[in-house]
Amino acid sequence: MAERQTTNRDGRAPLDRGLEPSIFETRLSTTTRRRRDDLHICPTCNSDLVYPTDWAPARDRHWDVALRCPECEWNGGGRYSQQVVDRLDEALDRGTESVLDDLNVLVRANMEDQIDRFVSALNADQILPEDF
């Protein structure tokens, strides 16, 4: 059985390659004061990662919303108008898009690394019938 390749074409070990942290958008901490209707911003630490843990419709187009900050463990909430909850929903949608964009970058980098390894193994005749 042939010995498996442990370095890439450029001579680096596969785990040394990694992703550059700069390819991901850096989250900037919010330095502006939180407005009462900025539900996605923590009133304690100004993190923009606050998310709802529970919500229920109230009366007169208002919602009862429980909120949590994952950075400082703040919990809070209250009754908010439909307009304020819609802005929270839009902020959550933007956050979801950001996470999906980062996931796509990671998937692409992983696929490129796997392709590089496979091509290197093919070029070195390290792919055997027993591998399938």
N, C-alpha and C positions, 0 to 999 in steps of 0.2 A: 504494500500500500504506500502511495506517495505521501511525503510529509507536507502538511498544510502550510500555506504562506502566513507569516505573522507580521509582515510589513506591507505598506502600500507601495505604489510605483515610486513615490517620492522618498521612500526610505523611512517614513515615520510609521510608528505603530498605529493601528486603526483607531485606538482610543485617544491618541494624541491629537488627532485632526480637530475634532470638536467644532463647535460653532462659535463665531466671534460674538460676544455679548452685544456689541454695537449694532448688530443687525436687527435687534429687537428695539422697538420704540421704548425709550426710557420714560417711565412714569415720573412726572414732576409733582412734587408735593404742592398742594394748594396753599398759597400764602394769603389769599384773599379771605376775608371773613365769610363764613357760611351765611347765606340768606336763609330765612325761615322756610322758603319753598325749595331749597336745594337739598332734597332728601337724600341724594346720593353722596353728599359730603358729610363727614362725621363732625359733629359739633365739638368733640373732645380733641381729636388729633388732626382734623382737616384732611383725612384720607378721603379719596374719591371712590372707595370700594364698598361703601355702605349698600346693603341689599335688604330687601324685605324678607322676613321670615314667616309672616302671616298677614293676610289681608281679608277684609270682608266689606261688602257694601254697607254703607250707613244710609241715612236719609238725605234727601235734597242733593243728589249727585255728589255725595261725599263718600270717602272710604276710610275705614279704620285700618291703619297699617302699623305693623310691628317691624322695627328696623334693627339691624345689627351691623357693627363694624368689625371686620375680621382682624384688623391691625391692633386695636386697643381694647377689644371685647366690649365696647359700649353697646348697650341695648336701650332702645327708646321707641318712640312712635307717637301716634296720635290720630286725630281725625283730620283728613286733608281733602281739599276740593278735587274734583275730577281733573282740572287743569294742572294742579301740582303733581298728581299721580301720573298724569300723562307725561310730564317732564321727567319724572323718575323712570318711567317705562322707556323713554327715548334714551336716557343715560344708560340703562341696562342693555338696551339694544346695541349701543355703541361699544360697550364693554364686551358683549358677546362677539361682535365683529372683530374686535381687537384680538380676543383669544383665538378665534378661528383663523385670523391672519397669521398669528404666531404658530399655530398648529400646522398650517400649510407650509410655512418656512421649515419647520422641523421635519415634517414628512419628506419634503423635497431633499433636504440635506441628508436624511437617512437613506433615501433611495439612491441618491448620487453616490454615497459611500458604499452601498451594497453593490451597485453597478461597477464601481471601480474595483472592488474586491473580486467580483466575478470575472471581469475582463482580465485582471492580473492573473487569476487562477487559470483561466483559459490559455493565456499567453505562455504560462509556465508549465502547461500540460499537467496541471494538478487536478483536473476534473476527470474522475474515473467512472466507469459504468456502475460501480458499487455506490456511488454518490446519489443515484436515482432509484 
